[in-house]
């Protein structure tokens, strides 16, 4: 069994096509097929069901591929650890952000990485929390920025900043006349929230006390929620960083949420076996440049991340 063979089965699982997998691995299709077949003979089982179109892993193959991904991740970590010892910020970084954070951080992260770390090959993706956790566990991404806590013992969380929630209210809504809003004054039948699967939706509904909520009042993005309120009335709850994306007229519709104040913690998360301390600090330093100073975690202001 070789690392190359493990790379081949992971590539074939991703592409579900021998030719495309061979292209990904920069080998010929017969070479890739022969090496995978040799691995299957050594293991004494079929990793892929070749009778299926497109090709799919067998039940045991799915387990083997998952283990192969973790092994390849650790090999990458070993190589990156050597780079770390040389104080070198080079190589690749796969970073994911949740959709309710990406609009405020993603453009700046791309720009500042190009400017400050041109030797790092950055792959950045937007995905929901459930997918991020799965891909971290399968070693398909290096780190992510999302809302915490996750309460997952396999994942290390490093708080980056804390963000308040603000109510965005239509002028036609009775509570618009109030200068600030408490939980008990927020009628859920007039509330617009994100669709199922967004962590911000869960945070909002938990904050509102898990009362019954009508699913018709759902949207795919925060910007869409704001536009729905503008055209249809009612209200929604938006994160603090979205305020700068509103025009001056829209900002008049904002009301602070009090008793209690609503906030969320945004963290940089990694697997516990991630070793590139320098890469984590590179991401953290860029986030510190993009986020207002009053929001940054107090420890992050004073100290570098230590693993």
Beta strands, then each sheet from edge to edge (+ up, - down):
strand 1: 48-49
strand 2: 56-57
strand 3: 91-97
strand 4: 120-126
strand 5: 143-148
strand 6: 155-169
strand 7: 180-182
strand 8: 191-194
strand 9: 218-219
strand 10: 235-239
strand 11: 254-258
strand 12: 263-271
sheet 1: 1+ 2-
sheet 2: 4+ 3+ 5+ 12- 6+ 10- 8- 9-
sheet 3: 4+ 3+ 5+ 12- 6+ 11- 7-
end
